[in-house]
Amino acid sequence: MIYHFNAHHSVFNQFVREIRDQVIQKDRAKFRNNIVRMSELMAYEISKTFKFQLELVTTPLGVAELMVPEEQPVICSIMRAALPMHQGFLQIFDQADSAFAAAFRKHHKSGEFEIEMDYLSSPDLTDRTLIIVDPMLATGSSIELVYKQLLIHGKPAQVHVAALIASEAGLDRVRAKLPENTHFWIGAIDKELTAQAYIVPGLGDAGDLAFGRKV
């Protein structure tokens, strides 16, 4: 399943516009805050797919019946760019467990690159709901690699992938590589990838815009 936020008329589209705008991007705090707000909206929509159970809550005047999620998910962020997304998801799923993966592009003189991981931390994922978050889904290679490595910690019952901007090619690739019932929550889907595998029009390097240029 793909939920394409940009295809629906909501305030989410305002945040997409602002994170793309090269003038507004210069305000680093606003860029991060917009990502947090977009992530909160994504988390809210994802919560609708969870299993719910009845709970009784005692108020000063009586007892109320409420349907609440049966469990909290595991949120896995691909560092460093996904850290503001992680914050937004934790503000909604405030009792969730967290996983972190450091994946990066290792470039070769030929201009080609491969994805490498040098860090992974995760709780037991067996029969859990796993949400992988990464602001940019370009080729899909990072998400594919991270998911495969996460399986060392157990097979989740349900997998969600949340990205702010995705390329059509990358989305197609990762849909073919992840379990068939994976849910994809995408802010905007762009048609083009450059020869260097950057999304066009995209927004640039999300990590650099959030935290400063890396050397």
C-alpha positions, 0 to 999 in steps of 0.5 A: 500500500502507498499513501501519497500525502501530496495527493490529498489536500491538507496542510501537509502540502504547505510543509512540503512546499516549505522544505523544498523552497531554497529560500526558506531552507536557509532557516535551519531551525524552521527546516527541522521543525517542518520535518518534525511536524510532517512526521507527526502527521505521518505518525497519526495516519500510520496509527490508524492501521494499528490494532486497538483494544478497549480500556477503561479510564477512571475520571473524577466523575466516572469511568470512560471507555476508550479504544487505544493501540494494543502496542507501541511500534519500533521506530528505526531512523537512518542517521543522520538525516532522519533524526528530526523525523525520529523526534516527530514520530516519538512525539506521537508514539511516545512509548515506542522503542527506537532503533538506529542505523547509520547508512551512507553512500561510499563513492568511487572514482568512476562516479558510482557508489554503494551503500554501506552501514557502520552502525545498527542498534535495535530491540527485538523485532519479533512480531513487532510493528516496525517503522523505518523513517528516512526523509529521502527515498532516492534509489531505495538502497539504504532502506533495503539494506537497513531492513535486511540487517534489522532482520538479525533482530527478528522478523516484524509482523508489520513493516511501514516505511515513511519518507518525505520525498521519494523518486518513482524508481526508488519507490518501485525498487524498495517495494519489490525488495521489502515484504509484500504487505509493507505500507509506504507513507510518502510525502511527495513522489518525484519522477526524476533521478540525476545520474548521481542518484539525487531526486529532482526536483527533490529538496537537496541534501536533507542532512546538510540542511538540517545539521550543516554540511559534512566534510 
